[in-house]
Amino acid sequence: MNKDYASLFPVFSSSDAELDRTYDYRCRSFAMHIKDTPAGQVITEFLPDVPWAGEYNTINCAAIHHFAEGRWMSDRSPLLSYARFWCDEGDPYLYSFPFATSLLGMSEVTGETDILEELYLSLTRIARHWDDHKVAEGPLKGMYRQSCNRDGMEFSVSGDGVRPTVNSYMFADFAALSDIAAILDRRADSLVWKTESDRLRHMINDNLYCTDTGMYITRGEDGENRTVREQVGYIPWIYGIPENGGDAFRYLLDPDVFAGKYGLTTADRSHPDYMRHFDHECLWNGPVWPFATTQTLDAVIAYLQGGGTAITPHDFTRMLLTYAYSQRDEDGSPYIDENMHPDTGVWLARSILREWGRKDIERGRHYNHSAFIDLVLRGIVGIVPSSGDTLRIAPLGKSLDGFTAEDILYHGRKISVEWDRRAGIKVSVDVKPAGEMRADGNEVTVTVG
């Protein structure tokens, strides 16, 4: 790394010192993973080399979170290089990965479309490559299958099959490609991708939504239902797939389902296979995984900013704070690793590797497998990225006494947002006051075009 990229993230401070401490840590830890290579800059998941990684120790499993975090840096050159790497030299197929969605999300923050035009044909090629994961026959014909391992979620209770993960990602990529094609004035392409996304959305709602649980589930290729409640059941909400529902978000507050002392469990605590022992350090049948926490909080943000009422913004803030507080090492210093015991706060992979006498017990130190900065800026602060000339700010962190986010580079403008519980919210664009909201208001819109 040849630049202090940590200093290029927006400055955030709040009335909660531990939230601030984690935010600053995640800016620094993300910067640690920006790596100079002969192919340009890439972003790594593990700091030490691991044998299952690809070229330059890259793994596409968490790239969705890398793009979400990195798009808030004022210098996005590492992300542009990283995007080109996945098109030219990397393996974007090793794990499920909504690539087009990630690039469109970056563009919605930067306001720039050059990279979309440059990589459009590569994005279409990558999307079509996933056709070999389609179910060929039976009641779920045309949907996408994936192993839980290739979702990066090995030993999931629901197992392999037609999962809400890969199907949501493919829907999102088709919808993103439709939007990108429209931006590039490829109207015929846009219509084709829109038709693809509409088809898959209907199939996801018809086939993966479980009315008994109010969540999305995994099914076997033969149509077998696996009705276990898992965090992956919230992923469709990230992308606006659900046609109704939302009561399932209450499970996130329920200590008998997902709510643990140190975070959200990946599987239903009441299920017989919850925390079932396997001779492996990485299990997705109950432990807290920051990757899954990120996705679930993404879904909560989309749900609440879309008008959902089953839970409240205060609930989101409490879950985000639990996530922030849990990112600590044994000595209390800021730290993140692979997976955590929901009731003890022990980092499990490291603990298990230590018990086995392995030498790589610190492989997960500062593990870049999740997002946090993005959750703070979109959730607590309320930035709602879009390609338009107006910026909607719908803060979910108003149960905090106050917060300030400064130097948010958005569409080439510098945005600042300040919240005070008594006075309300103030927004500035390029240092000039641009909008205010009373303390009892919900959102404000400002012009950035």
HELIX and SHEET records of a PDB file:
HELIX    1   1 TYR A    5  LEU A    8  5                                   4    
HELIX    2   2 ALA A   17  MET A   32  1                                  16    
HELIX    3   3 GLU A   55  ASN A   57  5                                   3    
HELIX    4   4 ASN A   60  ALA A   62  5                                   3    
HELIX    5   5 ALA A   63  GLY A   70  1                                   8    
HELIX    6   6 SER A   77  ASP A   88  1                                  12    
HELIX    7   7 PHE A   99  THR A  110  1                                  12    
HELIX    8   8 ASP A  114  HIS A  129  1                                  16    
HELIX    9   9 TRP A  130  HIS A  133  5                                   4    
HELIX   10  10 PRO A  164  ILE A  183  1                                  20    
HELIX   11  11 ARG A  187  ASN A  207  1                                  21    
HELIX   12  12 GLN A  231  TYR A  234  5                                   4    
HELIX   13  13 ILE A  235  ILE A  238  1                                   4    
HELIX   14  14 ASP A  247  LEU A  253  5                                   7    
HELIX   15  15 PRO A  290  GLN A  305  1                                  16    
HELIX   16  16 PRO A  313  SER A  326  1                                  14    
HELIX   17  17 LEU A  348  GLU A  355  1                                   8    
HELIX   18  18 ILE A  373  LEU A  375  1                                   3    
HELIX   19  19 VAL A  376  ILE A  380  3                                   5    
SHEET    1   A 5 VAL A  11  SER A  14  0                                        
SHEET    2   A 5 GLY A 402  TYR A 410 -1                                        
SHEET    3   A 5 ARG A 413  ASP A 420 -1                                        
SHEET    4   A 5 GLY A 424  VAL A 429 -1                                        
SHEET    5   A 5 LYS A 432  MET A 437 -1                                        
SHEET    1   B 2 ILE A  34  THR A  37  0                                        
SHEET    2   B 2 GLY A  40  ILE A  43 -1                                        
SHEET    1   C 2 TYR A 209  CYS A 210  0                                        
SHEET    2   C 2 MET A 215  TYR A 216 -1                                        
SHEET    1   D 2 THR A 218  ARG A 219  0                                        
SHEET    2   D 2 ASN A 225  ARG A 226 -1                                        
SHEET    1   E 2 ALA A 259  GLY A 260  0                                        
SHEET    2   E 2 GLY A 263  LEU A 264 -1                                        
SHEET    1   F 3 ILE A 383  VAL A 384  0                                        
SHEET    2   F 3 THR A 390  ILE A 393 -1                                        
SHEET    3   F 3 VAL A 444  THR A 447 -1                                        
END                                                                             
